[in-house]
């Protein structure tokens, strides 16, 4: 199974730089460690099957995507 390529957006790169700069003021080695950990973290994510069988209501056929919150933060049925 191949690992998907990770594409960093400009916003994500800017956030990483801000985090690095924040920690660099306190400890250069700490900043390097945090940056390294953040760059390595996405590579450790393991996705299960994207659409799993619904364990609560298996009669739905199993392939569905549940949305629990919309952009307003209100819970949807």
N, CA, C and O atoms as a GROMACS GRO file, in nm:
protein
  308
    1UNK      N    1   0.084  -0.117   0.000
    1UNK     CA    2   0.000   0.000   0.000
    1UNK      C    3   0.089   0.124   0.000
    1UNK      O    4   0.176   0.138   0.086
    2UNK      N    5   0.067   0.212  -0.096
    2UNK     CA    6   0.150   0.331  -0.105
    2UNK      C    7   0.100   0.440  -0.010
    2UNK      O    8  -0.019   0.448   0.022
    3UNK      N    9   0.192   0.520   0.034
    3UNK     CA   10   0.159   0.630   0.124
    3UNK      C   11   0.123   0.751   0.039
    3UNK      O   12   0.200   0.788  -0.050
    4UNK      N   13   0.008   0.813   0.064
    4UNK     CA   14  -0.030   0.931  -0.015
    4UNK      C   15   0.070   1.045   0.006
    4UNK      O   16   0.126   1.061   0.114
    5UNK      N   17   0.091   1.122  -0.099
    5UNK     CA   18   0.180   1.237  -0.089
    5UNK      C   19   0.112   1.345  -0.005
    5UNK      O   20  -0.007   1.372  -0.021
    6UNK      N   21   0.189   1.405   0.082
    6UNK     CA   22   0.136   1.511   0.168
    6UNK      C   23   0.168   1.644   0.103
    6UNK      O   24   0.283   1.674   0.072
    7UNK      N   25   0.065   1.724   0.084
    7UNK     CA   26   0.080   1.855   0.024
    7UNK      C   27   0.053   1.960   0.132
    7UNK      O   28  -0.057   1.967   0.186
    8UNK      N   29   0.154   2.039   0.162
    8UNK     CA   30   0.141   2.142   0.263
    8UNK      C   31   0.092   2.270   0.198
    8UNK      O   32   0.152   2.318   0.101
    9UNK      N   33  -0.017   2.325   0.248
    9UNK     CA   34  -0.067   2.452   0.197
    9UNK      C   35   0.021   2.565   0.248
    9UNK      O   36   0.100   2.547   0.341
   10UNK      N   37   0.007   2.680   0.187
   10UNK     CA   38   0.083   2.796   0.233
   10UNK      C   39   0.048   2.827   0.379
   10UNK      O   40   0.136   2.860   0.458
   11UNK      N   41  -0.080   2.816   0.413
   11UNK     CA   42  -0.123   2.843   0.550
   11UNK      C   43  -0.057   2.745   0.647
   11UNK      O   44  -0.015   2.785   0.755
   12UNK      N   45  -0.048   2.619   0.608
   12UNK     CA   46   0.014   2.518   0.695
   12UNK      C   47   0.164   2.545   0.710
   12UNK      O   48   0.219   2.533   0.819
   13UNK      N   49   0.229   2.582   0.600
   13UNK     CA   50   0.373   2.614   0.607
   13UNK      C   51   0.397   2.736   0.695
   13UNK      O   52   0.491   2.738   0.774
   14UNK      N   53   0.311   2.836   0.680
   14UNK     CA   54   0.325   2.957   0.763
   14UNK      C   55   0.303   2.925   0.911
   14UNK      O   56   0.373   2.977   0.998
   15UNK      N   57   0.206   2.838   0.938
   15UNK     CA   58   0.180   2.798   1.077
   15UNK      C   59   0.299   2.722   1.133
   15UNK      O   60   0.338   2.743   1.248
   16UNK      N   61   0.357   2.633   1.053
   16UNK     CA   62   0.475   2.557   1.097
   16UNK      C   63   0.590   2.652   1.128
   16UNK      O   64   0.660   2.634   1.228
   17UNK      N   65   0.610   2.753   1.043
   17UNK     CA   66   0.716   2.850   1.068
   17UNK      C   67   0.689   2.930   1.196
   17UNK      O   68   0.781   2.956   1.273
   18UNK      N   69   0.564   2.968   1.218
   18UNK     CA   70   0.529   3.042   1.340
   18UNK      C   71   0.555   2.958   1.465
   18UNK      O   72   0.607   3.007   1.565
   19UNK      N   73   0.519   2.832   1.457
   19UNK     CA   74   0.542   2.741   1.571
   19UNK      C   75   0.692   2.726   1.595
   19UNK      O   76   0.738   2.733   1.709
   20UNK      N   77   0.767   2.706   1.487
   20UNK     CA   78   0.913   2.692   1.498
   20UNK      C   79   0.974   2.817   1.560
   20UNK      O   80   1.056   2.807   1.651
   21UNK      N   81   0.934   2.936   1.511
   21UNK     CA   82   0.988   3.061   1.563
   21UNK      C   83   0.955   3.080   1.711
   21UNK      O   84   1.038   3.128   1.789
   22UNK      N   85   0.833   3.042   1.750
   22UNK     CA   86   0.793   3.053   1.889
   22UNK      C   87   0.885   2.970   1.980
   22UNK      O   88   0.935   3.019   2.081
   23UNK      N   89   0.907   2.844   1.940
   23UNK     CA   90   0.991   2.757   2.023
   23UNK      C   91   1.139   2.795   2.013
   23UNK      O   92   1.214   2.772   2.107
   24UNK      N   93   1.181   2.851   1.899
   24UNK     CA   94   1.321   2.889   1.882
   24UNK      C   95   1.362   2.997   1.980
   24UNK      O   96   1.477   3.002   2.022
   25UNK      N   97   1.269   3.086   2.017
   25UNK     CA   98   1.299   3.190   2.116
   25UNK      C   99   1.334   3.130   2.251
   25UNK      O  100   1.407   3.190   2.330
   26UNK      N  101   1.281   3.012   2.278
   26UNK     CA  102   1.305   2.947   2.407
   26UNK      C  103   1.418   2.845   2.400
   26UNK      O  104   1.498   2.833   2.493
   27UNK      N  105   1.424   2.772   2.288
   27UNK     CA  106   1.526   2.667   2.274
   27UNK      C  107   1.538   2.627   2.128
   27UNK      O  108   1.442   2.580   2.068
   28UNK      N  109   1.656   2.646   2.071
   28UNK     CA  110   1.678   2.608   1.932
   28UNK      C  111   1.658   2.459   1.912
   28UNK      O  112   1.594   2.417   1.815
   29UNK      N  113   1.711   2.378   2.002
   29UNK     CA  114   1.695   2.233   1.990
   29UNK      C  115   1.549   2.193   2.006
   29UNK      O  116   1.500   2.104   1.936
   30UNK      N  117   1.480   2.259   2.098
   30UNK     CA  118   1.337   2.230   2.115
   30UNK      C  119   1.259   2.263   1.989
   30UNK      O  120   1.168   2.189   1.951
   31UNK      N  121   1.293   2.375   1.924
   31UNK     CA  122   1.226   2.414   1.800
   31UNK      C  123   1.251   2.311   1.691
   31UNK      O  124   1.160   2.277   1.616
   32UNK      N  125   1.374   2.263   1.681
   32UNK     CA  126   1.407   2.160   1.581
   32UNK      C  127   1.330   2.032   1.608
   32UNK      O  128   1.281   1.967   1.515
   33UNK      N  129   1.319   1.995   1.735
   33UNK     CA  130   1.247   1.872   1.772
   33UNK      C  131   1.098   1.883   1.736
   33UNK      O  132   1.040   1.790   1.680
   34UNK      N  133   1.037   1.997   1.770
   34UNK     CA  134   0.895   2.017   1.742
   34UNK      C  135   0.870   2.016   1.591
   34UNK      O  136   0.776   1.952   1.544
   35UNK      N  137   0.954   2.086   1.516
   35UNK     CA  138   0.939   2.090   1.370
   35UNK      C  139   0.952   1.950   1.312
   35UNK      O  140   0.873   1.909   1.227
   36UNK      N  141   1.051   1.877   1.357
   36UNK     CA  142   1.071   1.741   1.309
   36UNK      C  143   0.951   1.652   1.339
   36UNK      O  144   0.905   1.576   1.254
   37UNK      N  145   0.900   1.664   1.462
   37UNK     CA  146   0.782   1.585   1.501
   37UNK      C  147   0.660   1.619   1.416
   37UNK      O  148   0.586   1.531   1.373
   38UNK      N  149   0.640   1.750   1.390
   38UNK     CA  150   0.525   1.792   1.311
   38UNK      C  151   0.537   1.748   1.166
   38UNK      O  152   0.436   1.713   1.104
   39UNK      N  153   0.657   1.750   1.111
   39UNK     CA  154   0.676   1.706   0.973
   39UNK      C  155   0.660   1.555   0.959
   39UNK      O  156   0.618   1.505   0.854
   40UNK      N  157   0.694   1.483   1.064
   40UNK     CA  158   0.687   1.336   1.061
   40UNK      C  159   0.547   1.284   1.093
   40UNK      O  160   0.511   1.175   1.050
   41UNK      N  161   0.469   1.361   1.167
   41UNK     CA  162   0.338   1.314   1.216
   41UNK      C  163   0.242   1.269   1.106
   41UNK      O  164   0.182   1.162   1.121
   42UNK      N  165   0.223   1.344   0.998
   42UNK     CA  166   0.127   1.298   0.897
   42UNK      C  167   0.163   1.164   0.835
   42UNK      O  168   0.074   1.091   0.790
   43UNK      N  169   0.289   1.130   0.833
   43UNK     CA  170   0.332   1.002   0.775
   43UNK      C  171   0.295   0.883   0.862
   43UNK      O  172   0.300   0.769   0.817
   44UNK      N  173   0.257   0.910   0.986
   44UNK     CA  174   0.224   0.800   1.078
   44UNK      C  175   0.075   0.773   1.085
   44UNK      O  176   0.032   0.682   1.156
   45UNK      N  177  -0.005   0.851   1.013
   45UNK     CA  178  -0.150   0.831   1.015
   45UNK      C  179  -0.185   0.708   0.933
   45UNK      O  180  -0.141   0.694   0.819
   46UNK      N  181  -0.264   0.620   0.991
   46UNK     CA  182  -0.310   0.501   0.920
   46UNK      C  183  -0.462   0.508   0.912
   46UNK      O  184  -0.530   0.511   1.014
   47UNK      N  185  -0.512   0.510   0.791
   47UNK     CA  186  -0.655   0.519   0.770
   47UNK      C  187  -0.714   0.379   0.758
   47UNK      O  188  -0.663   0.294   0.686
   48UNK      N  189  -0.822   0.358   0.830
   48UNK     CA  190  -0.898   0.235   0.814
   48UNK      C  191  -0.979   0.250   0.686
   48UNK      O  192  -0.965   0.350   0.616
   49UNK      N  193  -1.062   0.154   0.657
   49UNK     CA  194  -1.148   0.168   0.539
   49UNK      C  195  -1.225   0.298   0.553
   49UNK      O  196  -1.278   0.329   0.660
   50UNK      N  197  -1.230   0.374   0.445
   50UNK     CA  198  -1.292   0.506   0.453
   50UNK      C  199  -1.439   0.498   0.493
   50UNK      O  200  -1.485   0.577   0.576
   51UNK      N  201  -1.512   0.405   0.435
   51UNK     CA  202  -1.654   0.393   0.465
   51UNK      C  203  -1.677   0.256   0.526
   51UNK      O  204  -1.694   0.157   0.454
   52UNK      N  205  -1.677   0.250   0.657
   52UNK     CA  206  -1.691   0.125   0.728
   52UNK      C  207  -1.837   0.089   0.747
   52UNK      O  208  -1.926   0.174   0.732
   53UNK      N  209  -1.861  -0.036   0.781
   53UNK     CA  210  -1.997  -0.081   0.812
   53UNK      C  211  -2.044  -0.008   0.936
   53UNK      O  212  -1.972   0.001   1.036
   54UNK      N  213  -2.164   0.043   0.929
   54UNK     CA  214  -2.223   0.114   1.042
   54UNK      C  215  -2.248   0.014   1.154
   54UNK      O  216  -2.331  -0.076   1.140
   55UNK      N  217  -2.178   0.028   1.265
   55UNK     CA  218  -2.191  -0.066   1.376
   55UNK      C  219  -2.321  -0.045   1.453
   55UNK      O  220  -2.371  -0.137   1.517
   56UNK      N  221  -2.375   0.075   1.448
   56UNK     CA  222  -2.498   0.105   1.522
   56UNK      C  223  -2.620   0.060   1.442
   56UNK      O  224  -2.714   0.003   1.498
   57UNK      N  225  -2.619   0.084   1.312
   57UNK     CA  226  -2.732   0.048   1.228
   57UNK      C  227  -2.681  -0.024   1.102
   57UNK      O  228  -2.674   0.037   0.995
   58UNK      N  229  -2.644  -0.152   1.114
   58UNK     CA  230  -2.585  -0.223   1.001
   58UNK      C  231  -2.680  -0.241   0.882
   58UNK      O  232  -2.636  -0.280   0.774
   59UNK      N  233  -2.809  -0.214   0.900
   59UNK     CA  234  -2.906  -0.230   0.791
   59UNK      C  235  -2.891  -0.121   0.684
   59UNK      O  236  -2.955  -0.130   0.579
   60UNK      N  237  -2.811  -0.020   0.710
   60UNK     CA  238  -2.794   0.089   0.613
   60UNK      C  239  -2.712   0.045   0.493
   60UNK      O  240  -2.702   0.121   0.396
   61UNK      N  241  -2.654  -0.072   0.496
   61UNK     CA  242  -2.573  -0.118   0.385
   61UNK      C  243  -2.425  -0.094   0.407
   61UNK      O  244  -2.342  -0.146   0.334
   62UNK      N  245  -2.392  -0.016   0.508
   62UNK     CA  246  -2.254  -0.003   0.547
   62UNK      C  247  -2.176   0.112   0.486
   62UNK      O  248  -2.085   0.164   0.549
   63UNK      N  249  -2.209   0.152   0.365
   63UNK     CA  250  -2.130   0.257   0.302
   63UNK      C  251  -2.200   0.390   0.314
   63UNK      O  252  -2.288   0.423   0.235
   64UNK      N  253  -2.160   0.465   0.412
   64UNK     CA  254  -2.219   0.597   0.430
   64UNK      C  255  -2.117   0.685   0.499
   64UNK      O  256  -2.023   0.637   0.561
   65UNK      N  257  -2.136   0.813   0.487
   65UNK     CA  258  -2.049   0.910   0.550
   65UNK      C  259  -2.135   0.997   0.639
   65UNK      O  260  -2.222   1.069   0.589
   66UNK      N  261  -2.113   0.992   0.768
   66UNK     CA  262  -2.194   1.070   0.861
   66UNK      C  263  -2.133   1.205   0.886
   66UNK      O  264  -2.013   1.216   0.910
   67UNK      N  265  -2.215   1.308   0.881
   67UNK     CA  266  -2.171   1.444   0.913
   67UNK      C  267  -2.234   1.480   1.045
   67UNK      O  268  -2.357   1.481   1.057
   68UNK      N  269  -2.152   1.511   1.145
   68UNK     CA  270  -2.207   1.539   1.276
   68UNK      C  271  -2.217   1.688   1.305
   68UNK      O  272  -2.296   1.729   1.389
   69UNK      N  273  -2.136   1.769   1.236
   69UNK     CA  274  -2.143   1.912   1.261
   69UNK      C  275  -2.133   1.986   1.128
   69UNK      O  276  -2.061   1.943   1.037
   70UNK      N  277  -2.204   2.094   1.117
   70UNK     CA  278  -2.192   2.176   0.997
   70UNK      C  279  -2.107   2.298   1.032
   70UNK      O  280  -2.055   2.308   1.143
   71UNK      N  281  -2.093   2.388   0.940
   71UNK     CA  282  -2.004   2.502   0.960
   71UNK      C  283  -2.045   2.591   1.076
   71UNK      O  284  -1.960   2.664   1.129
   72UNK      N  285  -2.170   2.589   1.117
   72UNK     CA  286  -2.212   2.673   1.228
   72UNK      C  287  -2.183   2.606   1.363
   72UNK      O  288  -2.198   2.668   1.469
   73UNK      N  289  -2.142   2.480   1.358
   73UNK     CA  290  -2.113   2.410   1.482
   73UNK      C  291  -2.233   2.343   1.542
   73UNK      O  292  -2.221   2.278   1.646
   74UNK      N  293  -2.351   2.358   1.480
   74UNK     CA  294  -2.472   2.296   1.532
   74UNK      C  295  -2.474   2.149   1.490
   74UNK      O  296  -2.429   2.114   1.381
   75UNK      N  297  -2.524   2.066   1.576
   75UNK     CA  298  -2.531   1.923   1.549
   75UNK      C  299  -2.642   1.896   1.448
   75UNK      O  300  -2.753   1.947   1.461
   76UNK      N  301  -2.609   1.815   1.348
   76UNK     CA  302  -2.708   1.779   1.246
   76UNK      C  303  -2.763   1.641   1.274
   76UNK      O  304  -2.693   1.558   1.332
   77UNK      N  305  -2.885   1.614   1.233
   77UNK     CA  306  -2.947   1.484   1.252
   77UNK      C  307  -2.900   1.388   1.147
   77UNK      O  308  -2.942   1.272   1.146
   0.00000   0.00000   0.00000
